[in-house]
Amino acid sequence: MLRIDLHTGKALYEQIIEGVKAEILSGVLREGEALPSIRQMALELRVNPNTVARAYQELERQGVVTTAQGRGVFVSGEKPGYSPQEMAAWKKQLVRLITEMRFRGVTENEINALLDGLKANTEVDENDA
């Protein structure tokens, strides 16, 4: 089940989006599988249904899920692509993070071990975060 953190400062709908994507990557959610209804997800996460609806709309816009009117929201079989601009933005984010890590004394070996672990498993242990 998805978890959200009210103390991160990150928008709840963005946390839902990231959680759904993580569950797809980890195999918890598979192609064609239904996501919980908006109402059910809102009750489970204790958030406003409009928050879940916004997350589901964005996931659909990104091609992660499809909506079948009256049937629900389902994991799409397609992997959404990315643009060169998105790749450039991701690179900038990584450079900023790695720069900050180096400034704080994280070694190159520690950074590489972290990246290797994340590539193998996109789930982040809350004890490591």
N, C-alpha and C positions, 0 to 999 in steps of 0.2 A: 504494500500500500504506500502511496505517496505520503511524504511528510513535508510540512511547511514550517518555517521558522519565522515567527513574528518579530524577532529581534535583529534580523539581518539588514533591514532597511531596503531589501529587494522587494519589488512589487509581488504580491501574492500570485497574480496571474502568471508572472514570469517564472515563479517557483513551480507552479503547476506544469507549465510548458516544459521546463527542464526535467521535472520528475517523470513526465510521460515519455520524453525522449530517452531518458536513462533506462526506464523499464523496457522500452522497445529494444535498446541496444543490449540489455542484459538478458533478453529472452523472456522476461516476465510477461510482456505483451507481445503477441505474435501477429503476423499479417492476417487481416480479416477478423481479428478478435475485437469484440465490442468493448469500448471504454464504459465505465459506469455512467449512468445518466447524469445530467447536470445536477438534478436534485440530490441524487445519491452521493455524488462526489462532494457536493457542498455540505451535506450532512456529515460525511466522514471526516472532512477537513475542517469543519466548523467555520466555513466562510460563506459569504453571500453568493447565491446562485449566479448573480451577474458576473462575479469574478471568474467562476468556472466557465460560464458561457463565453466570456472574453478570451480565456485561454484556449478553449476549443475552437473558436473562430480563427484565432491566430495559427493554431496547429493546422487547421484546414487550409488557410491561406498559404502556409509553407508546404503543403502537400504531404504532411505527416499523417493526417487522418482524412477520412471522407465521411460525409454525413448522408445518411439515407433517411429522407423525410418520414417520420413516423416510426422508424426502426431503430435509430440511434447513430452513434458515432463509432467508426471502425478504423482500426489501424490500416493505413494504406500499404499497398505492396510496393510502392515506388519509393526510392530514396531520393529526396529532393537534392538537386544539384546546388552549386554555389557559383558565384560570380568572381571574377578577378578582384573586384573591389572588396568583396567579403573576405577573400583570402588575404588581401593587403591589410584590412582592418584587424583580422585575427593575428597576423604577424606583429602588428604594432602593439596589440595587447600583450602578446607573449614577451616581446622585447621589454616592455615596461615592467612586467612581472619579474622577469629574470634579472633585470637591472636592480630592482628593489631587493630581490633575494641576495644578489651578490653584495650589495651595499650593506646588508645586514649580516654578512658573514657566511652565507650558505655556500658550500664548496661546489665546484663543478661536478664532482662525483655525486654529491647529494642531489643536485638538480637533475642529473641524468637518471639517477635511480628513481626519483619521483616521476619523471616523464615516462620512463619504461614501465613503471607500475601503473600509471594512468592509461597508457596505451593498451596494456593487457586487460585492465579492468577499469571502466569509467566510473564505477562506484567509489565514492570517497568515504573512508571510514571516519565517522564523526570524531573519533579520538585523535585522528591525524589532522583534522581541520582546525 
